[in-house]
């Protein structure tokens, strides 16, 4: 095997090891890990960069979902604290939320 092919193959093994490290960290719940592409070239660098981009997108989506959930909880706490009867229905007119004031009102009747 020529020296060039040996170096190329060694670089691929290191790149695969780096991508494996990232995959294991993600499997353990760490979405903030990124592959170090500084020593990678060609296809290996492309794959590692793609993995890094996917992780960034997933983390961003997860953060957006958390923000939406926090907003939703905030709105629910506001509705729950009102003394006025409030209900929320979906597009099919199914009740998806009733605040405590409405629940008490319904139970009293």
Secondary structure, DSSP 8 states (H G I E B T S, - for coil): --HHHHHHHHHHHHHHHHHHHHHHHHHTT--S-----TT--HHHHHHHHHHHHHHHHHHHHHHHHHHHHHHHHHHHHHHHH-SS--EEE-TT--EEEE-HHHHHHHHH-
